[in-house]
Amino acid sequence: MSEEEKEKTKPDKFLDCVGLYCPIPIFNTTQEMETIEAGQVLEMVTDDPAAVQDIPRWAKRAGHQFIKLFKEGDHYHFLIRKGKE
């Protein structure tokens, strides 16, 4: 990933959902997305393996752009760009 791409996906807000399990990470992510502007990026981190499938599907249904998923240790990090209102 180029420096320009990294800058574009730099999160504007961070949400910690570690220790929370389905459906709470999606519920909390939905609420947090309501607090940011269209085009801004949220990074959500969780240790819930179900989120690997749930979050990308939720983002698409909600009209947001799922940017990427990466894993650090036992934690899954999701980058999601808020869609247009």
C-alpha positions, 0 to 999 in steps of 0.5 A: 500500500502506497503512502497516499493510500495509507493516508486516504484510509487513515481512520478519523475515529476508532471504536474498541469492541474487544470482548463484545460478541455478535450482535454488539459490535455491529450495533456499536459500529452502526451508532459510531458511524452516525457520529462521523461525516460521509467520507470519513473512516472508522476503524473498529477492532474486535476479537469476535471471529463472527465479525469477519463475515458480519461487518463487510456484509453490514457495511454493504447493506448500510451503504458504506464502503468496506475498505479492509480487514487486517488481523493483529494477534487475536484482534480483527481491525476493520476500516469502513468509509461512511457512505453518502447520507 
